[in-house]
Amino acid sequence: MPQKEKDALLLRLALGPEPGLHTELLHRLRGADAPTTVPGRRSAAHLLDAAHTRRTERRQHAEHERATARARHLTALTDEAESVWQQIEAHIATKKTSRYDQAVSLLAELRDAYAHARQHTDFHQRLARLREDYQRRPGLIHRLDRHGLR
């Protein structure tokens, strides 16, 4: 294959997905000038490329939807933060380890909500007070530490 032609193909390959390029390259390397297809029909490689593109688009769309839903959830959680703090206090007050787990889960969600609202300092101050108030409950403190709630 001539140097210019090889460089052009490699450049196209490096620039990103281009339907049919992989097949074209394989045909060129095997000695054929171009993929042979019947006009109006798509090759298997073209169909596979199209399927890959659609799958990628669907995955990106689903990720975007999940991110949007998560952002809405965190915003709503920030709006009702005081109520959630009260639930956390109620869970801790029971002195039951299963309720500690629920409190820690709520705290992790609150941490993410405060981070989403760019209120890190408020969360950490309130968490520090909570850790200080319940410092004599090693089960709770251990769970907080394990979830990075320091």
ABEGO torsion letter per residue (X at the ends): XBAAAAAAAAAAAAAEBBBGAAAAAAAAAAGBABBBBBBGBBBAAAAAAAAAAAAAAAAAAAAAAAAAAAAAAAAAAAAAAAAAAAAAAAAAAAGBAAAAAAAAAAAAAAAAAAAAAGAAAAAAAAAAAAAAAAAABAAAAAAAAAAGBX
